[in-house]
Amino acid sequence: MTTAGRRPHSGRTYAFSLRRLSLCFGLIALVLLAAGTALKAGVRAADDHPVAAVALGLLALAAAVLVRRRRVRVTRTAALGPSAPGDVLTPDAIVPAAPVEELLEVEEPLEVEEPLEVEEPLEEVGFEAMSAEEFEQAVADLCRRDGCRAAEVVGGAGDLGADVLAVTQDGQRLVIQCKRYDAAHKVGSQDLQRFGGTCFAVHDAHIAAVVTTSEFTEPALEYAAQCGILCLDGQALATWASTGSAPWTE
């Protein structure tokens, strides 16, 4: 496998050459001689034809000014970004930056999400009559009502046991699994074990809870007590919805 890195130094060295040094000095001398000859010729021409010399000087000065202006224009164009073909940069086209005070002004105050206001008691809605999705949304609404921040429904395929994720008022991460079962279908220990294997290790829960419209089996409650998982059956859910007291604070 080829890896990128620095190219190894070839180790080649260059020996001192008197011939090359002499050649360089000879070229320098020729350039200086040619420049001196041209300067003398220019002085003589100026003495013989002063008007022509002044005209050539003015042309040279004008050429220098044009070159200078073009450099300034290219620099400004590069600083302001590309423009359309044929556009000419003028002072009026340069828009001054807005003052810092204007940039920091906020036209409207930022809206802060308020806890959900429930118009009617949630225990009267009938959790058993809801679909699984509606039940998960109702649990998320209860969390927001009791002051949770960013409560959202995340249940679905690949949710790894988490149906509702929220953050409590004191900053703890709340992970809830919702089980909308009928009265004859209890939540068993296998359900709790699957949730217990992901709520802390995968979802980093500070508080893990299972909420159901039914009941829990005794083995399920024993496993939840060992793992520190909060269990809310149908009766506890109705109490939560009616009293408005968050069960994780009790």
N, C-alpha and C positions, 0 to 999 in steps of 0.2 A: 504493500500500500504506500502510495506517495504522500508525503506530508509537506506542507508549506513551511518555508523557513528562510533564513538568510542565505544568499549565495556565498559559497566559500570563497575566501580570498585566493586569488590565483597565485599569489606569491611572486609575481613578476616585478622586478625592479629595473629602474632606468639608470644607466651609467652616465656620468658627466661627460659631455662632448664639447670639446673646445671649438670644433668646427661649427656646430650648431650655434654656439654662443656668438662666434664671430659673424655668422650669417645674420643673426638677429640684429646685432649692432650695425651691420652694414645697411640693412633695410631701414632701420630707424634713421640713419644718417641720410639716406636717399630721400626719405619722406620729409625731413627737416629742410634739406637743400631745395626740394621742389617747392615747399611752402614759402621759403625765403625768396626764391626767384619770382614766384607768383605775386608776393607782396610788393617786391620792388617794381615789377611791371605795372601793378595797380597804381602805385604812387606816381610813376612816370606818366601814366595815362591820365591821372587826375590833374597833373601839372599842365599837360598839353590840352586836355579837353575837360575843364572843370564842370561844365554844364552836364555833360554825359555822365560824369562820375556822380554828381548829385542825383541825377535821375535814376541811376542804377542803385544808389543807396536807398532812395525812397521806395523803389520797387522791392528791394530786399526787406525793408521795414514792413511794408504792406503785407508781403508774403508771411513774415513772422507773426503779424497780428492775426491773419486769417487762420494760420495753423493753431495759434493759441485759442481762438474762439471755437474752433472745431473740437479741440480737446475738451474744453469746458462743456460743450453741448453733449458730447459723447458721454462724459462723466455723469451729467445730470440725467440723461436718458437711462443709463444703466442703473442709477439709484432709484428712479421712479418706476422701473419695470418696463416690459416691452409695450410698444404702442402699435397702432395700425400702420400699414405701409402708407407713406406719404404724409403722415402727421408731422407737424412742426411744433416743437416744444417752445412755448412762449411763457413769459412770466405770469400771464393771466391763467394759464393752464395749471399752474402749481397751486394746489389747494392746501392752505395751512392746516396743521393738525389742530384738533379741537383741544381746548384747555382741559387740564386734568380734572378740574372741578366738574365740568360737564360730563366727562366720561364716568365719574363716580356717582352721578346723580341717578337715583332709581325712581322711575315714574310712579310705580305702584309698590306698596309694601308686599313682601313675600307672604304668601298664604301658608299658614301652619295648619297641618291636618289636625282637626279636633276629634275627640272621641265620638264614636257613633251615637247619635240620639235615636233611641228606639221609640217609635210612636205608640206601640202596643206591647204589653208584656209578652216576651218570647215564649213563655210556658204555655200561652194560649194559642200559639200558632199551630202546634201539633207536629212535633219532630218526627213521629212515626209515619206521618202521611207524606213526608218529604222524600224526594229522590236522594240518592247518595250525594250528588253534586250540591243540591240545595241544603242538605244537612251540613256539609263541610262549610258552605258559605255562611250558614247560620252560626256555626261555632266561631268562625273568623269574626263575624259581627259582634258576638259576645266579647271576644278578646278586645276589639277596638272600643267597645262600650266601657270596658273596665280599664281603659287607659293604655292599652298596648299600642306600641308604635309599629308601623309597617307590617301589620297583620295581613297575610295573604294566603290564598288557597293555592297549594302546589300539588295536590293529589292528582293521580293519573298514572299512566303507564311509566314504569321506571322511577316512581317516587321514592322507592326504598323505605316505605313505611311512613313517610311524612305526608300528611294531608294539609296541615295548616302550620305555617311558620310565623312567629311573631317575636317582638321584643318588648319585655315588660317595662313598666315605668322606671324601675331601678336598673335597667340595662341588661337583664338576663335574657338569654335566648330560649324561647319556648317552642317546643316541637310537640305537635298533637297528632295522634292518629284517630280518625273518626270511624266508628262502627255503627252504621244504622241497621240494626237487627230487630226482628220482631221478638215478642216476649218469649217465644219457644226456642229461640236461637241465642244461646249464651256465648260470651267471649271466653274461649278456652286458653289454656296455658301455652299452646302452640302459637296462638296469635300474639301473646305477650312476648314469647321468646323471639319470634321473628322481629318484632318491633324493638325489643331490648338489644338485639344484635346490631342495630343501625342507628338508633336515636342518639346515642352518645358517641360512638366511634365514627360514624359517617356524618351526622348532622351537627355534631358539637353542641348538644343540648345541655343547658344548665338546668332546665326543668323539662321533663318528659311526661306526657299524659296521654291516656287512652280514654276517649269519651264515647259512650254507647247509649243507645236508646233501650237496651236490654239489660242484662246482668252479667256478672263475671262468675266463673266457676271458682271453687276454693283453691285448686292448684294454681289458677291464674293469679289470684290475689296473693298467694304465698310467693310466687315468683316475682310479682311486682314489688312486694315489700322488700325482698332481698336486693333488688336492683335499684330501688328508689324511684319507681315509676308511679305516678299518680293515676288512680283509677276512678272514673266518674261513671256510675251506672245511670239508668233512666231517672231514678229518684233524685240523685245528686245533681243531675243535669237540670231538672226542673227547679230545684232549689237555687242553683246558680243563676238561672234565667230570671227567677222571680225576685231574689234578694239583691242581685247586682253586686254580690261580694265575690271577688276573684278567688277561686278555690286554691290557687297556688300560694296565696298569702296567708292561708289559715294554718 
